[in-house]
Amino acid sequence: MIFDRKVNFVGSRALIYSIRFVTLAIQYPQTMSSMTGYIDNLLYETVVPIITVTPFENQLIDNDSIEFIRRLESVRACENDFSVRYHMLDLVQTLCSYQYNK
């Protein structure tokens, strides 16, 4: 479902539940080992487009930087189920904290 977002509409709630599932699943070594082939696609095709700065945010940075920072902090501090960006950042943090066995 996460990969369908690239070509089809996926509702925010469905996307959030998919992200949460993947975030929880990759915390287990067996699941992470089976997901390694999909991590690049997940990051570059799904995560990066969602967490990048939009043209509106870029304009907001130029015109009202305080409001931009306020909105950015509200996304980081937001712990509700409606922030796709918050859950994407949580997924990235989980991926970055994963310890590969060498």
C-alpha positions as a Markdown table, in Angstrom:
| # | Residue | x | y | z |
|---|---|---|---|---|
| 1 | Met | 0.0 | 0.0 | 0.0 |
| 2 | Ile | 2.9 | 2.4 | 0.7 |
| 3 | Phe | 4.3 | 1.8 | -2.7 |
| 4 | Asp | 0.9 | 2.4 | -4.4 |
| 5 | Arg | 1.0 | 6.0 | -3.3 |
| 6 | Lys | 3.3 | 6.8 | -6.2 |
| 7 | Val | 0.7 | 6.1 | -8.8 |
| 8 | Asn | -2.6 | 5.9 | -6.9 |
| 9 | Phe | -4.4 | 7.8 | -4.3 |
| 10 | Val | -3.9 | 6.4 | -0.8 |
| 11 | Gly | -5.8 | 8.0 | 2.0 |
| 12 | Ser | -3.9 | 9.6 | 4.9 |
| 13 | Arg | -5.2 | 7.1 | 7.5 |
| 14 | Ala | -4.4 | 4.1 | 5.4 |
| 15 | Leu | -0.9 | 5.5 | 4.7 |
| 16 | Ile | -0.3 | 6.2 | 8.4 |
| 17 | Tyr | -1.4 | 2.7 | 9.4 |
| 18 | Ser | 0.9 | 1.2 | 6.7 |
| 19 | Ile | 3.8 | 3.3 | 7.9 |
| 20 | Arg | 3.2 | 2.4 | 11.5 |
| 21 | Phe | 3.1 | -1.3 | 10.6 |
| 22 | Val | 6.4 | -1.1 | 8.7 |
| 23 | Thr | 8.0 | 0.9 | 11.5 |
| 24 | Leu | 7.0 | -1.7 | 14.0 |
| 25 | Ala | 7.9 | -4.6 | 11.8 |
| 26 | Ile | 11.4 | -3.5 | 10.9 |
| 27 | Gln | 12.3 | -3.5 | 14.6 |
| 28 | Tyr | 12.6 | -7.3 | 14.4 |
| 29 | Pro | 15.7 | -8.6 | 12.7 |
| 30 | Gln | 14.0 | -11.3 | 10.7 |
| 31 | Thr | 11.6 | -8.8 | 9.2 |
| 32 | Met | 14.3 | -6.2 | 8.6 |
| 33 | Ser | 16.4 | -8.8 | 6.7 |
| 34 | Ser | 13.5 | -9.5 | 4.4 |
| 35 | Met | 12.9 | -5.8 | 3.9 |
| 36 | Thr | 16.4 | -4.8 | 2.9 |
| 37 | Gly | 15.7 | -5.1 | -0.8 |
| 38 | Tyr | 12.8 | -2.6 | -0.5 |
| 39 | Ile | 14.4 | 0.0 | 1.8 |
| 40 | Asp | 15.8 | 2.1 | -1.1 |
| 41 | Asn | 12.5 | 2.2 | -2.8 |
| 42 | Leu | 10.7 | 3.0 | 0.4 |
| 43 | Leu | 13.0 | 5.9 | 1.2 |
| 44 | Tyr | 13.4 | 7.5 | -2.2 |
| 45 | Glu | 9.9 | 6.9 | -3.6 |
| 46 | Thr | 7.7 | 7.4 | -0.5 |
| 47 | Val | 9.5 | 8.9 | 2.4 |
| 48 | Val | 11.5 | 11.6 | 0.7 |
| 49 | Pro | 8.6 | 13.1 | -1.3 |
| 50 | Ile | 6.5 | 13.4 | 1.9 |
| 51 | Ile | 9.1 | 14.9 | 4.2 |
| 52 | Thr | 10.7 | 17.3 | 1.7 |
| 53 | Val | 10.0 | 21.0 | 1.9 |
| 54 | Thr | 7.1 | 22.0 | -0.4 |
| 55 | Pro | 7.0 | 25.1 | -2.5 |
| 56 | Phe | 4.5 | 26.6 | -0.1 |
| 57 | Glu | 6.8 | 25.9 | 2.9 |
| 58 | Asn | 9.7 | 27.4 | 0.9 |
| 59 | Gln | 7.7 | 30.6 | 0.4 |
| 60 | Leu | 6.8 | 30.5 | 4.1 |
| 61 | Ile | 10.5 | 30.3 | 5.0 |
| 62 | Asp | 11.1 | 33.5 | 2.9 |
| 63 | Asn | 8.1 | 35.4 | 4.1 |
| 64 | Asp | 7.4 | 34.3 | 7.6 |
| 65 | Ser | 10.2 | 32.2 | 9.0 |
| 66 | Ile | 8.8 | 32.2 | 12.5 |
| 67 | Glu | 5.5 | 30.7 | 11.3 |
| 68 | Phe | 7.5 | 28.0 | 9.4 |
| 69 | Ile | 9.4 | 27.1 | 12.5 |
| 70 | Arg | 6.2 | 27.0 | 14.5 |
| 71 | Arg | 4.6 | 24.6 | 12.0 |
| 72 | Leu | 7.7 | 22.4 | 11.8 |
| 73 | Glu | 7.8 | 22.1 | 15.6 |
| 74 | Ser | 4.1 | 21.3 | 15.7 |
| 75 | Val | 4.8 | 18.4 | 13.3 |
| 76 | Arg | 7.7 | 17.1 | 15.4 |
| 77 | Ala | 5.7 | 17.5 | 18.7 |
| 78 | Cys | 2.6 | 16.1 | 17.2 |
| 79 | Glu | 1.7 | 12.6 | 18.5 |
| 80 | Asn | -1.7 | 12.2 | 17.0 |
| 81 | Asp | -2.7 | 9.8 | 14.3 |
| 82 | Phe | -3.2 | 12.4 | 11.6 |
| 83 | Ser | 0.3 | 13.5 | 10.8 |
| 84 | Val | 1.8 | 11.5 | 7.9 |
| 85 | Arg | 5.0 | 13.5 | 8.2 |
| 86 | Tyr | 5.4 | 12.7 | 11.9 |
| 87 | His | 5.1 | 8.9 | 11.2 |
| 88 | Met | 7.5 | 9.2 | 8.2 |
| 89 | Leu | 10.1 | 10.8 | 10.5 |
| 90 | Asp | 9.5 | 8.0 | 13.0 |
| 91 | Leu | 10.1 | 5.5 | 10.3 |
| 92 | Val | 13.3 | 7.2 | 9.3 |
| 93 | Gln | 14.5 | 7.3 | 12.9 |
| 94 | Thr | 13.7 | 3.6 | 13.3 |
| 95 | Leu | 15.7 | 2.8 | 10.1 |
| 96 | Cys | 18.6 | 4.9 | 11.3 |
| 97 | Ser | 18.7 | 3.2 | 14.7 |
| 98 | Tyr | 18.7 | -0.3 | 13.3 |
| 99 | Gln | 21.9 | -2.1 | 14.0 |
| 100 | Tyr | 23.1 | -4.4 | 11.2 |
| 101 | Asn | 25.0 | -7.5 | 12.3 |
| 102 | Lys | 28.4 | -7.7 | 10.8 |
